[in-house]
Amino acid sequence: MPYVNIKITHEGATREQKAALIKGVTDLLVEVLDKTPATTFVVIDEVELEDWGVGGLPVELYRQSLRES
């Protein structure tokens, strides 16, 4: 019974994009590990930008530093 948790920043992923992620992850588990789709759980958590950090910086500042380099 696989459980996959996808965390993305809350920046407007559409229902269609989320559905594609759920299908893609489920299909991959079927293909690679021979798991049953009916017992495969995929959860998408959307995290606000101010609650996500990379390299010691809030993600917005991290992205800004990448653009400036």
N, CA, C and O atoms as CSV, one atom per row, in Angstrom:
chain,resi,resn,atom,element,x,y,z
A,1,MET,N,N,0.842,-1.168,0.000
A,1,MET,CA,C,0.000,0.000,0.000
A,1,MET,C,C,0.896,1.241,0.000
A,1,MET,O,O,1.164,1.798,1.065
A,2,PRO,N,N,1.356,1.680,-1.155
A,2,PRO,CA,C,2.246,2.837,-1.225
A,2,PRO,C,C,1.519,4.133,-0.860
A,2,PRO,O,O,0.340,4.325,-1.158
A,3,TYR,N,N,2.266,4.996,-0.213
A,3,TYR,CA,C,1.796,6.341,0.112
A,3,TYR,C,C,2.878,7.301,-0.356
A,3,TYR,O,O,4.023,7.212,0.086
A,4,VAL,N,N,2.523,8.215,-1.247
A,4,VAL,CA,C,3.468,9.195,-1.774
A,4,VAL,C,C,2.951,10.577,-1.410
A,4,VAL,O,O,1.792,10.902,-1.667
A,5,ASN,N,N,3.815,11.390,-0.811
A,5,ASN,CA,C,3.459,12.754,-0.447
A,5,ASN,C,C,4.284,13.707,-1.304
A,5,ASN,O,O,5.511,13.732,-1.216
A,6,ILE,N,N,3.599,14.491,-2.132
A,6,ILE,CA,C,4.251,15.481,-2.989
A,6,ILE,C,C,4.029,16.847,-2.360
A,6,ILE,O,O,2.893,17.233,-2.086
A,7,LYS,N,N,5.098,17.567,-2.136
A,7,LYS,CA,C,4.996,18.915,-1.597
A,7,LYS,C,C,5.456,19.888,-2.667
A,7,LYS,O,O,6.548,19.769,-3.222
A,8,ILE,N,N,4.581,20.866,-2.944
A,8,ILE,CA,C,4.904,21.888,-3.927
A,8,ILE,C,C,4.581,23.245,-3.320
A,8,ILE,O,O,3.771,23.348,-2.399
A,9,THR,N,N,5.219,24.279,-3.842
A,9,THR,CA,C,4.869,25.608,-3.373
A,9,THR,C,C,3.506,25.990,-3.932
A,9,THR,O,O,3.135,25.595,-5.038
A,10,HIS,N,N,2.782,26.756,-3.157
A,10,HIS,CA,C,1.430,27.178,-3.533
A,10,HIS,C,C,1.543,28.339,-4.523
A,10,HIS,O,O,1.586,29.509,-4.143
A,11,GLU,N,N,1.589,27.975,-5.802
A,11,GLU,CA,C,1.740,28.989,-6.842
A,11,GLU,C,C,0.784,28.754,-7.998
A,11,GLU,O,O,1.057,29.156,-9.129
A,12,GLY,N,N,-0.322,28.111,-7.718
A,12,GLY,CA,C,-1.345,28.003,-8.737
A,12,GLY,C,C,-1.317,26.762,-9.599
A,12,GLY,O,O,-1.703,26.825,-10.766
A,13,ALA,N,N,-0.873,25.633,-9.068
A,13,ALA,CA,C,-0.984,24.389,-9.832
A,13,ALA,C,C,-2.468,24.125,-10.078
A,13,ALA,O,O,-3.280,24.215,-9.157
A,14,THR,N,N,-2.809,23.807,-11.292
A,14,THR,CA,C,-4.215,23.594,-11.645
A,14,THR,C,C,-4.671,22.202,-11.224
A,14,THR,O,O,-3.855,21.333,-10.916
A,15,ARG,N,N,-5.985,22.003,-11.214
A,15,ARG,CA,C,-6.536,20.679,-10.934
A,15,ARG,C,C,-6.016,19.668,-11.938
A,15,ARG,O,O,-5.720,18.527,-11.585
A,16,GLU,N,N,-5.905,20.092,-13.194
A,16,GLU,CA,C,-5.420,19.192,-14.246
A,16,GLU,C,C,-3.968,18.790,-14.002
A,16,GLU,O,O,-3.602,17.630,-14.190
A,17,GLN,N,N,-3.144,19.747,-13.584
A,17,GLN,CA,C,-1.745,19.442,-13.299
A,17,GLN,C,C,-1.624,18.489,-12.112
A,17,GLN,O,O,-0.815,17.561,-12.131
A,18,LYS,N,N,-2.429,18.724,-11.088
A,18,LYS,CA,C,-2.406,17.840,-9.924
A,18,LYS,C,C,-2.878,16.435,-10.306
A,18,LYS,O,O,-2.303,15.441,-9.861
A,19,ALA,N,N,-3.916,16.357,-11.122
A,19,ALA,CA,C,-4.405,15.058,-11.578
A,19,ALA,C,C,-3.319,14.330,-12.372
A,19,ALA,O,O,-3.162,13.116,-12.245
A,20,ALA,N,N,-2.572,15.072,-13.191
A,20,ALA,CA,C,-1.488,14.467,-13.969
A,20,ALA,C,C,-0.383,13.946,-13.053
A,20,ALA,O,O,0.180,12.883,-13.312
A,21,LEU,N,N,-0.064,14.683,-11.980
A,21,LEU,CA,C,0.930,14.212,-11.014
A,21,LEU,C,C,0.459,12.925,-10.346
A,21,LEU,O,O,1.221,11.965,-10.230
A,22,ILE,N,N,-0.790,12.907,-9.909
A,22,ILE,CA,C,-1.334,11.729,-9.243
A,22,ILE,C,C,-1.298,10.517,-10.168
A,22,ILE,O,O,-0.884,9.431,-9.763
A,23,LYS,N,N,-1.734,10.706,-11.410
A,23,LYS,CA,C,-1.723,9.602,-12.379
A,23,LYS,C,C,-0.300,9.153,-12.687
A,23,LYS,O,O,-0.011,7.958,-12.729
A,24,GLY,N,N,0.583,10.122,-12.902
A,24,GLY,CA,C,1.966,9.787,-13.257
A,24,GLY,C,C,2.683,9.012,-12.164
A,24,GLY,O,O,3.376,8.032,-12.440
A,25,VAL,N,N,2.516,9.453,-10.922
A,25,VAL,CA,C,3.157,8.758,-9.797
A,25,VAL,C,C,2.568,7.362,-9.637
A,25,VAL,O,O,3.302,6.396,-9.428
A,26,THR,N,N,1.259,7.257,-9.733
A,26,THR,CA,C,0.605,5.948,-9.618
A,26,THR,C,C,1.086,5.014,-10.722
A,26,THR,O,O,1.434,3.865,-10.451
A,27,ASP,N,N,1.109,5.494,-11.961
A,27,ASP,CA,C,1.573,4.674,-13.088
A,27,ASP,C,C,3.023,4.231,-12.894
A,27,ASP,O,O,3.373,3.097,-13.220
A,28,LEU,N,N,3.860,5.111,-12.369
A,28,LEU,CA,C,5.261,4.770,-12.141
A,28,LEU,C,C,5.392,3.657,-11.090
A,28,LEU,O,O,6.205,2.746,-11.246
A,29,LEU,N,N,4.600,3.735,-10.034
A,29,LEU,CA,C,4.635,2.684,-9.012
A,29,LEU,C,C,4.133,1.352,-9.561
A,29,LEU,O,O,4.629,0.292,-9.179
A,30,VAL,N,N,3.162,1.407,-10.444
A,30,VAL,CA,C,2.690,0.179,-11.095
A,30,VAL,C,C,3.803,-0.397,-11.960
A,30,VAL,O,O,4.092,-1.592,-11.896
A,31,GLU,N,N,4.424,0.453,-12.767
A,31,GLU,CA,C,5.458,0.002,-13.709
A,31,GLU,C,C,6.709,-0.520,-13.004
A,31,GLU,O,O,7.221,-1.584,-13.354
A,32,VAL,N,N,7.196,0.216,-12.026
A,32,VAL,CA,C,8.480,-0.128,-11.410
A,32,VAL,C,C,8.344,-1.163,-10.301
A,32,VAL,O,O,9.167,-2.072,-10.190
A,33,LEU,N,N,7.302,-1.024,-9.480
A,33,LEU,CA,C,7.183,-1.893,-8.306
A,33,LEU,C,C,5.989,-2.847,-8.363
A,33,LEU,O,O,5.724,-3.575,-7.407
A,34,ASP,N,N,5.271,-2.838,-9.489
A,34,ASP,CA,C,4.110,-3.713,-9.660
A,34,ASP,C,C,3.060,-3.509,-8.560
A,34,ASP,O,O,2.460,-4.467,-8.073
A,35,LYS,N,N,2.853,-2.250,-8.180
A,35,LYS,CA,C,1.863,-1.922,-7.141
A,35,LYS,C,C,0.476,-1.815,-7.752
A,35,LYS,O,O,0.329,-1.581,-8.952
A,36,THR,N,N,-0.529,-1.987,-6.924
A,36,THR,CA,C,-1.915,-1.922,-7.358
A,36,THR,C,C,-2.417,-0.489,-7.256
A,36,THR,O,O,-2.352,0.101,-6.178
A,37,PRO,N,N,-2.915,0.087,-8.348
A,37,PRO,CA,C,-3.395,1.466,-8.294
A,37,PRO,C,C,-4.481,1.701,-7.245
A,37,PRO,O,O,-4.529,2.767,-6.631
A,38,ALA,N,N,-5.342,0.724,-7.040
A,38,ALA,CA,C,-6.450,0.889,-6.100
A,38,ALA,C,C,-5.988,1.069,-4.656
A,38,ALA,O,O,-6.730,1.590,-3.823
A,39,THR,N,N,-4.764,0.638,-4.362
A,39,THR,CA,C,-4.252,0.793,-2.998
A,39,THR,C,C,-3.041,1.712,-2.942
A,39,THR,O,O,-2.260,1.658,-1.993
A,40,THR,N,N,-2.884,2.551,-3.951
A,40,THR,CA,C,-1.798,3.529,-3.998
A,40,THR,C,C,-2.364,4.899,-3.667
A,40,THR,O,O,-3.307,5.362,-4.309
A,41,PHE,N,N,-1.788,5.540,-2.669
A,41,PHE,CA,C,-2.244,6.848,-2.216
A,41,PHE,C,C,-1.225,7.917,-2.598
A,41,PHE,O,O,-0.028,7.761,-2.354
A,42,VAL,N,N,-1.706,8.999,-3.196
A,42,VAL,CA,C,-0.863,10.134,-3.547
A,42,VAL,C,C,-1.517,11.368,-2.938
A,42,VAL,O,O,-2.687,11.650,-3.196
A,43,VAL,N,N,-0.758,12.099,-2.129
A,43,VAL,CA,C,-1.256,13.311,-1.474
A,43,VAL,C,C,-0.383,14.476,-1.917
A,43,VAL,O,O,0.845,14.395,-1.891
A,44,ILE,N,N,-1.033,15.557,-2.323
A,44,ILE,CA,C,-0.306,16.763,-2.727
A,44,ILE,C,C,-0.550,17.830,-1.674
A,44,ILE,O,O,-1.690,18.213,-1.410
A,45,ASP,N,N,0.529,18.303,-1.079
A,45,ASP,CA,C,0.472,19.408,-0.121
A,45,ASP,C,C,1.031,20.650,-0.786
A,45,ASP,O,O,2.131,20.630,-1.337
A,46,GLU,N,N,0.274,21.724,-0.732
A,46,GLU,CA,C,0.754,23.003,-1.244
A,46,GLU,C,C,1.213,23.858,-0.061
A,46,GLU,O,O,0.458,24.098,0.881
A,47,VAL,N,N,2.452,24.305,-0.131
A,47,VAL,CA,C,3.076,25.045,0.952
A,47,VAL,C,C,3.260,26.496,0.515
A,47,VAL,O,O,3.725,26.765,-0.593
A,48,GLU,N,N,2.895,27.419,1.387
A,48,GLU,CA,C,3.088,28.834,1.088
A,48,GLU,C,C,4.583,29.132,0.938
A,48,GLU,O,O,5.415,28.517,1.606
A,49,LEU,N,N,4.910,30.068,0.069
A,49,LEU,CA,C,6.314,30.388,-0.198
A,49,LEU,C,C,7.063,30.788,1.069
A,49,LEU,O,O,8.231,30.434,1.233
A,50,GLU,N,N,6.406,31.520,1.966
A,50,GLU,CA,C,7.098,31.958,3.184
A,50,GLU,C,C,7.353,30.800,4.155
A,50,GLU,O,O,8.084,30.958,5.133
A,51,ASP,N,N,6.754,29.644,3.887
A,51,ASP,CA,C,6.953,28.477,4.739
A,51,ASP,C,C,7.913,27.457,4.141
A,51,ASP,O,O,8.025,26.341,4.650
A,52,TRP,N,N,8.609,27.825,3.066
A,52,TRP,CA,C,9.508,26.901,2.369
A,52,TRP,C,C,10.882,27.560,2.284
A,52,TRP,O,O,10.998,28.720,1.887
A,53,GLY,N,N,11.906,26.826,2.654
A,53,GLY,CA,C,13.255,27.366,2.597
A,53,GLY,C,C,14.185,26.470,1.804
A,53,GLY,O,O,14.017,25.251,1.767
A,54,VAL,N,N,15.170,27.093,1.168
A,54,VAL,CA,C,16.191,26.371,0.410
A,54,VAL,C,C,17.528,27.042,0.685
A,54,VAL,O,O,17.629,28.265,0.597
A,55,GLY,N,N,18.531,26.285,1.009
A,55,GLY,CA,C,19.861,26.845,1.203
A,55,GLY,C,C,19.927,27.912,2.281
A,55,GLY,O,O,20.731,28.840,2.194
A,56,GLY,N,N,19.086,27.783,3.295
A,56,GLY,CA,C,19.103,28.746,4.387
A,56,GLY,C,C,18.307,30.005,4.126
A,56,GLY,O,O,18.345,30.939,4.927
A,57,LEU,N,N,17.583,30.048,3.012
A,57,LEU,CA,C,16.810,31.237,2.646
A,57,LEU,C,C,15.362,30.863,2.373
A,57,LEU,O,O,15.072,29.750,1.935
A,58,PRO,N,N,14.442,31.812,2.638
A,58,PRO,CA,C,13.085,31.583,2.144
A,58,PRO,C,C,13.137,31.420,0.627
A,58,PRO,O,O,13.968,32.046,-0.031
A,59,VAL,N,N,12.269,30.597,0.070
A,59,VAL,CA,C,12.349,30.242,-1.346
A,59,VAL,C,C,12.328,31.470,-2.258
A,59,VAL,O,O,13.002,31.475,-3.287
A,60,GLU,N,N,11.578,32.496,-1.908
A,60,GLU,CA,C,11.560,33.693,-2.763
A,60,GLU,C,C,12.931,34.352,-2.827
A,60,GLU,O,O,13.366,34.763,-3.903
A,61,LEU,N,N,13.617,34.460,-1.694
A,61,LEU,CA,C,14.965,35.039,-1.692
A,61,LEU,C,C,15.959,34.123,-2.392
A,61,LEU,O,O,16.865,34.596,-3.078
A,62,TYR,N,N,15.795,32.823,-2.223
A,62,TYR,CA,C,16.664,31.863,-2.901
A,62,TYR,C,C,16.555,32.007,-4.413
A,62,TYR,O,O,17.563,32.049,-5.119
A,63,ARG,N,N,15.319,32.082,-4.899
A,63,ARG,CA,C,15.116,32.263,-6.337
A,63,ARG,C,C,15.708,33.563,-6.829
A,63,ARG,O,O,16.301,33.623,-7.906
A,64,GLN,N,N,15.542,34.605,-6.031
A,64,GLN,CA,C,16.098,35.905,-6.405
A,64,GLN,C,C,17.624,35.825,-6.503
A,64,GLN,O,O,18.220,36.394,-7.418
A,65,SER,N,N,18.247,35.127,-5.569
A,65,SER,CA,C,19.707,34.998,-5.598
A,65,SER,C,C,20.163,34.229,-6.832
A,65,SER,O,O,21.238,34.508,-7.362
A,66,LEU,N,N,19.375,33.272,-7.298
A,66,LEU,CA,C,19.719,32.531,-8.514
A,66,LEU,C,C,19.649,33.430,-9.744
A,66,LEU,O,O,20.495,33.345,-10.635
A,67,ARG,N,N,18.632,34.293,-9.787
A,67,ARG,CA,C,18.482,35.196,-10.929
A,67,ARG,C,C,19.622,36.212,-10.986
A,67,ARG,O,O,20.033,36.634,-12.067
A,68,GLU,N,N,20.126,36.599,-9.823
A,68,GLU,CA,C,21.178,37.614,-9.756
A,68,GLU,C,C,22.566,37.033,-10.030
A,68,GLU,O,O,23.506,37.775,-10.316
A,69,SER,N,N,22.694,35.717,-9.944
A,69,SER,CA,C,24.029,35.124,-10.170
A,69,SER,C,C,24.255,34.729,-11.594
A,69,SER,O,O,25.324,34.221,-11.931
